[in-house]
Amino acid sequence: MSDLPPAASGWDDPGHKPHFLAGNSITLLRNGTEYFPALEQALDEAQREVFLESYIFEHDQTGRRIAAALMRAARRGVLVHVMVDGFGSKNLSKQLIDEMLQAGVRLLKFRPEIGFFRIRRFRLHRMHRKLAVVDARLAFIGGINIIDDMDTPDQIPPRFDYAVAVQGPLLQPIRRAMQRLWARVAWTHFRQAWKHGAHIPVVAEPCGDIRAAFLVRDNIRHRRDIEEAYLRAIGAAQSEIVIANAYFFPGAQFRHALIDAAGRGVRVLLLMQGRVEYVLLHYASRALYGSLIEAGVEIYEYHKGFMHAKVAVIDGHWATVGSSNIDPFSLLVSREANVVVENPEFSGELRQSLELAMQEGARLIQPEKWRRQSLLLRFGTWLSYGLVRFLMGMVGYARDSKERMERRQE
């Protein structure tokens, strides 16, 4: 009998629609300055088990710091499971990997890169999640990789990003999702002895007053769960939508949902990346600004540093924090994980943080100035947009998206 979990059960199983659980305690963590100390402390307090997933695990000061905490835990007998993405962490040094393995850390790469110059759809199926669970009692979810906040070009201010620390009933689906993905990848790496974590009960008793859901995006049963959660919340919005997203390249359905919301009087604010990190995607996403601005959507571009956030607040009581961008790779290809929170206090705290970012580090795109763009800039923007669409079509995802839209209309 195969050790591989049956595909019919799904690797992650929080449900196709958000399954909200009450009684959670959820703490907002801003940037690595708050996230990494909290993660390191949790690792140093671990007694039985650690699961950690990160798209990027860099061999820099922060990477070595977290690796050291993982190795300390493994040496005192904790079962430590680390999964990194084979593309995002392809430059993780063999020296650091060997040090962790020698210390007893179980480390796996999700779809390791073993060849170049091949356009294959499966190569785009990345593990983009940023998750950790310690002793089945404390979880971390967000968009922060294991990389130094100051590891940016020209040492500009640190990356702007978020994570949350979670305790309570939501630990059950989070740990289950991580265990299932770990078991699958361990099986494909012929590491059957590594398949299981510690046999400990999940500490899932109510410990707060926050109602929240854990959502994943995969290529099995949960292909559109995160996007549909956004669309439901946007469709129900009555007063305000605030979305902060580093890579914003939504499909037509998502754009129309925002335009429709603005048309019925909802204030829609988008906080986008203002600095150029990936040239093609940066200018391609700007091709979408025109229709949004004409519909009354307010677009702010963040210039203080590199914005890596993937969060939203709607009507002051619905919020999401996670790893999923609003672009084809996150919404159609990669494995992602988000937490959705229905709580006015948490949502208000995140909303206040975003408001401060918009005031201190961003600039509003004025409609008049946008309309006066040079023809050369307009041409370059739309050329970038066309090229991105062409590349999407080459690997088949534009067709997949259209087919899903047609099935929804049938």
Protein Blocks (a to p, Z undefined) as FASTA:
>chain_A
ZZbdcfklopbdgbjbdcddehiacdddedjklmmmmmmmmmmmpckbccdddfbacdbf
klmmmmmmmmmmmmnopacdddddfklmmmpcfklmmmmmmnopacddehiafbehiacf
klmmccfbdcddehhlaccddjbdcddfklcghhiacddddddddedjklmmmmmmmmmm
mmmmmmmnopaklmpccdddddfbdfbjbdcddddddfklmmmlmmmmmmmmmmmpckbc
cdddfbacddfklmmmmmmmmmnopacdddddfbdfblmlmmmmmmmmmmmmmnopacdd
dfkbccfbdcddeehlaccddjbdcdfklmmmmccdddddddfklmmmmmmmmmmmmmmm
pccddfklmmmpcfklmmmmmmmmmmmmmmmmmnopmmmmmmmmmmmmZZ
